[in-house]
Amino acid sequence: MASLNVEYFERKLAGLQNTMDSIQTLSLWIVHHKSSHQQIVQLWMKQLRKSKPPEKLNLMYLCNDVLQNGRRKGATAYNESFKTVLVEAASLTR
């Protein structure tokens, strides 16, 4: 697996749009970097905490896409990593 480019990932999270292409493209990048799943989830959560409501919904869509694609592509480690933050994420999003 390729190493995680944190700056790139943070820019992509901040620029995530409410489009299928934007969400799926970043989701596939995340699934590809499954060896860094814990760090990715922590960075995702950091972005969620500082985002405004519309961006929070986009981040939740991204999480959903990662979990579904990860299951199909063998990146099931995201299930455990996201499990640790989803309660807080849901309360921040509502």
Order of alpha helices (4+ residues) and beta strands (2+ residues): alpha-alpha-alpha-alpha-alpha-alpha
